[in-house]
Amino acid sequence: MAAAKKDNLLRSKDVAHILDLPPDDVIYLARKGKLRGVKEGKYWKFRLRDVTYYQKRAAKD
């Protein structure tokens, strides 16, 4: 994920809006490795394609 441009990364609150989850749940999913993300300082960042992949996987379960 290091090659991703910073302007293409979403914040946890943006991902929370997309997934209709609280931001704390998005961070929990990232910490558990269920949603791919990267921690930059004290903030989590996510690629849209990783969020979309998570949505598709979650829909199957």
Secondary structure by P-SEA (a helix, b strand, c coil): cccccccccccaaaaaaaacccaaaaaaaaaaccbbbbbcccbbbbbaaaaaaaaaaaaac
